[in-house]
């Protein structure tokens, strides 16, 4: 069986897919921070990796 290499790391795909969920979790803890990060994401100011790291500092990495 041949191994397929994806152009995007699977971890980054997971982060991208779950970022809205984590932003929603953060909004219950710190609405202003969640809105600020959402704006950064929408305006292309931060990478998915940077957003994920910042959000998970506040809410953890597990999905609820």
C-alpha positions as CSV (number, residue, x, y, z in Angstrom):
1,X,0.0,0.0,0.0
2,X,1.4,3.4,-0.9
3,X,1.4,6.3,1.5
4,X,-0.4,9.4,0.3
5,X,1.1,12.7,1.4
6,X,-1.4,15.5,1.9
7,X,-0.4,19.1,1.1
8,X,-1.7,20.2,4.5
9,X,-0.8,18.4,7.7
10,X,-3.7,16.4,9.2
11,X,-3.2,18.3,12.5
12,X,-3.9,21.6,10.7
13,X,-7.0,20.2,9.0
14,X,-8.3,19.2,12.5
15,X,-7.6,22.7,13.8
16,X,-9.3,24.4,10.9
17,X,-12.3,22.2,11.2
18,X,-12.7,22.7,14.9
19,X,-11.7,26.3,15.2
20,X,-15.4,27.6,15.2
21,X,-16.2,25.2,18.0
22,X,-13.3,26.4,20.1
23,X,-14.2,30.0,19.4
24,X,-17.7,29.3,20.6
25,X,-16.3,27.8,23.8
26,X,-14.0,30.8,24.3
27,X,-17.0,33.2,23.8
28,X,-18.6,31.8,27.0
29,X,-15.4,32.5,29.0
30,X,-14.2,35.7,27.4
31,X,-16.5,37.1,24.7
32,X,-14.2,40.1,23.8
33,X,-11.2,37.8,23.3
34,X,-13.3,35.4,21.1
35,X,-14.5,38.4,19.0
36,X,-11.0,39.7,18.7
37,X,-9.6,36.4,17.5
38,X,-12.6,35.9,15.1
39,X,-11.7,39.3,13.6
40,X,-8.0,38.3,13.3
41,X,-9.1,35.1,11.5
42,X,-11.5,36.9,9.2
43,X,-9.0,39.6,8.3
44,X,-6.2,37.1,7.8
45,X,-4.0,38.6,10.5
46,X,-3.3,35.3,12.3
47,X,-2.6,31.8,11.0
48,X,-4.9,28.9,12.0
49,X,-2.0,27.5,14.1
50,X,-1.6,30.8,16.0
51,X,-5.3,31.1,16.6
52,X,-5.6,27.5,17.7
53,X,-2.7,27.9,20.2
54,X,-4.1,31.1,21.6
55,X,-7.6,29.7,22.0
56,X,-6.6,26.4,23.5
57,X,-4.6,28.3,26.1
58,X,-7.9,29.5,27.5
59,X,-10.3,26.5,26.8
60,X,-8.0,23.5,26.4
61,X,-7.6,21.3,23.4
62,X,-10.3,18.7,24.0
63,X,-13.6,19.0,22.1
64,X,-16.7,19.1,24.3
